[in-house]
Amino acid sequence: MKTILIAGGNSGIGLQAARDLLGHGNRLVLLGRDQRKGEAALASFGAAADRASFLAADLSTHDGVRDTASRVLAQHDRIDALVHTTGVFTFEESRTADGLHLFFAVNYLSRYHLTQLLLPALRLAERPVVLMMTAAIPPTDEMDFARFPEFAPFSLSRDRKPIQLANHHYAAHLTHTAPGLAAGVVNAGSAKTDIMRIAPWYMRAGMKVLGPLALDSVETSARNVVEAVRHDDWGGAPVYWGKPGRFDQRTSITLDATTTQHLMDASRKLTGA
Ligand SMILES: NC(=O)c1ccc[n+]([C@@H]2O[C@H](COP(=O)([O-])OP(=O)(O)OC[C@H]3O[C@@H](n4cnc5c(N)ncnc54)[C@H](OP(=O)(O)O)[C@@H]3O)[C@@H](O)[C@H]2O)c1
């Protein structure tokens, strides 16, 4: 039985992936901020809930990530797969206690930090897997990282792509530095979840109208995560899944190694991990 940790597993696409992976007989550990949603998630699993647990965690700060990692490691020696579906969607200039932008902290840096701290448990797995969910961001070297990591003042339209692309660089770094570990990035597509909760009203209204017409189902958005955890026919190189629900349509992440090193050095400096 595999032990799979899903950061963001109490909600939306992460919760759907957890439900599907439980259905395949795995053990699931869910992380999220909202205790009530965590308990509701466990209750929704029925009899399979005895193979699932929830840890309430605020992953927006360095201290929150460190505290979460130590609680996870106290309970689990080995982690077979770590899936990051945490995310916020905000236009606001909201800074964390560490002075970083919330979008950067949650949608990239906490993923780097938590994974680094959990590497000892991942290394005990036969074939460890790390997956990070983003929007549709095909790997490219045509990206300006000059504003990394401060992104001040924050502009979602300008900054969201480099922040999300940092996940691809981390997947490349992990594949090259952790032998045997398979790392990838998964496009979420567009699914009706709680992600718009702090977005402007007109975007929430648009989502409501478009929902039945143009959105992916949560099941489709979760499928590539589920398949990537279940299959071991990928992982020699970092992988990007660009089409929700199409596990066979994946591309290798090839990125400029100097840029990757620059981003990893900055991430290490910020977190100490
Ligand atoms: N749905 C879409 O159309 C779409 C489009 C592009 C990208 N994405 C990406 O897909 C991923 C899954 O999102 P979703 O659509 O399933 O949205 P969601 O239902 O809002 O899930 C987001 C998850 O992130 C967790 N989270 C947020 N801030 C956190 C923090 N500070 N500490 C710990 N956990 C935190 C939430 O926990 P709580 O609920 O407890 O706060 C929740 O579990 C995200 O990375 C999102 O950016 C989604």
The ligand as an SDF file (V2000), in Angstrom:
LIG
                    3D

 48 52  0  0  0  0  0  0  0  0999 V2000
   -9.7270   25.1160  -10.6610 N   0  0  0  0  0  0  0  0  0  0  0  0
   -9.1200   25.6980  -11.6920 C   0  0  0  0  0  0  0  0  0  0  0  0
   -9.7500   26.0490  -12.6900 O   0  0  0  0  0  0  0  0  0  0  0  0
   -7.6420   25.9350  -11.6650 C   0  0  0  0  0  0  0  0  0  0  0  0
   -7.0730   26.6600  -12.7190 C   0  0  0  0  0  0  0  0  0  0  0  0
   -5.6910   26.8480  -12.7130 C   0  0  0  0  0  0  0  0  0  0  0  0
   -4.9160   26.3260  -11.6940 C   0  0  0  0  0  0  0  0  0  0  0  0
   -5.5250   25.6510  -10.6620 N   0  0  0  0  0  0  0  0  0  0  0  0
   -4.6430   25.1130   -9.6140 C   0  0  0  0  0  0  0  0  0  0  0  0
   -5.0630   23.7990   -9.2800 O   0  0  0  0  0  0  0  0  0  0  0  0
   -4.7230   23.5130   -7.9050 C   0  0  0  0  0  0  0  0  0  0  0  0
   -5.9490   22.9530   -7.2050 C   0  0  0  0  0  0  0  0  0  0  0  0
   -6.8710   24.0160   -7.0100 O   0  0  0  0  0  0  0  0  0  0  0  0
   -8.4500   23.7840   -6.9220 P   0  0  0  0  0  0  0  0  0  0  0  0
   -9.0260   24.2800   -8.1810 O   0  0  0  0  0  0  0  0  0  0  0  0
   -8.7500   22.4050   -6.4750 O   0  0  0  0  0  0  0  0  0  0  0  0
   -8.8510   24.8570   -5.7990 O   0  0  0  0  0  0  0  0  0  0  0  0
   -9.2840   24.7100   -4.2570 P   0  0  0  0  0  0  0  0  0  0  0  0
  -10.4590   23.8330   -4.1510 O   0  0  0  0  0  0  0  0  0  0  0  0
   -9.4020   26.1010   -3.7530 O   0  0  0  0  0  0  0  0  0  0  0  0
   -8.0220   23.9820   -3.6060 O   0  0  0  0  0  0  0  0  0  0  0  0
   -6.8840   24.7210   -3.2040 C   0  0  0  0  0  0  0  0  0  0  0  0
   -6.2780   24.0370   -2.0040 C   0  0  0  0  0  0  0  0  0  0  0  0
   -5.1710   24.8150   -1.5240 O   0  0  0  0  0  0  0  0  0  0  0  0
   -5.2500   24.8740   -0.1000 C   0  0  0  0  0  0  0  0  0  0  0  0
   -4.5660   26.0630    0.3960 N   0  0  0  0  0  0  0  0  0  0  0  0
   -4.6850   27.3450   -0.0130 C   0  0  0  0  0  0  0  0  0  0  0  0
   -3.9050   28.1500    0.7390 N   0  0  0  0  0  0  0  0  0  0  0  0
   -3.2760   27.3480    1.6360 C   0  0  0  0  0  0  0  0  0  0  0  0
   -2.3600   27.5770    2.6940 C   0  0  0  0  0  0  0  0  0  0  0  0
   -1.9330   28.8150    3.0100 N   0  0  0  0  0  0  0  0  0  0  0  0
   -1.9350   26.5240    3.4200 N   0  0  0  0  0  0  0  0  0  0  0  0
   -2.3720   25.2620    3.1400 C   0  0  0  0  0  0  0  0  0  0  0  0
   -3.2360   24.9790    2.1490 N   0  0  0  0  0  0  0  0  0  0  0  0
   -3.6910   26.0180    1.4140 C   0  0  0  0  0  0  0  0  0  0  0  0
   -6.7370   24.9250    0.1730 C   0  0  0  0  0  0  0  0  0  0  0  0
   -7.0120   24.5820    1.5340 O   0  0  0  0  0  0  0  0  0  0  0  0
   -8.3020   25.2450    2.2780 P   0  0  0  0  0  0  0  0  0  0  0  0
   -9.4670   24.9770    1.3720 O   0  0  0  0  0  0  0  0  0  0  0  0
   -8.3450   24.5470    3.5880 O   0  0  0  0  0  0  0  0  0  0  0  0
   -8.0030   26.7050    2.3650 O   0  0  0  0  0  0  0  0  0  0  0  0
   -7.2430   23.8850   -0.8150 C   0  0  0  0  0  0  0  0  0  0  0  0
   -7.0860   22.6050   -0.2740 O   0  0  0  0  0  0  0  0  0  0  0  0
   -4.1940   24.8240   -7.3260 C   0  0  0  0  0  0  0  0  0  0  0  0
   -2.7960   24.8210   -7.3660 O   0  0  0  0  0  0  0  0  0  0  0  0
   -4.7400   25.8710   -8.2950 C   0  0  0  0  0  0  0  0  0  0  0  0
   -3.9260   27.0340   -8.3150 O   0  0  0  0  0  0  0  0  0  0  0  0
   -6.8570   25.4420  -10.6250 C   0  0  0  0  0  0  0  0  0  0  0  0
  1  2  1  0
  2  3  2  0
  2  4  1  0
  4  5  1  0
  4 48  2  0
  5  6  2  0
  6  7  1  0
  7  8  2  0
  8  9  1  0
  8 48  1  0
  9 10  1  0
  9 46  1  0
 10 11  1  0
 11 12  1  0
 11 44  1  0
 12 13  1  0
 13 14  1  0
 14 15  2  0
 14 16  1  0
 14 17  1  0
 17 18  1  0
 18 19  2  0
 18 20  1  0
 18 21  1  0
 21 22  1  0
 22 23  1  0
 23 24  1  0
 23 42  1  0
 24 25  1  0
 25 26  1  0
 25 36  1  0
 26 27  1  0
 26 35  1  0
 27 28  2  0
 28 29  1  0
 29 30  1  0
 29 35  2  0
 30 31  1  0
 30 32  2  0
 32 33  1  0
 33 34  2  0
 34 35  1  0
 36 37  1  0
 36 42  1  0
 37 38  1  0
 38 39  2  0
 38 40  1  0
 38 41  1  0
 42 43  1  0
 44 45  1  0
 44 46  1  0
 46 47  1  0
M  CHG  2   8   1  16  -1
M  END
$$$$
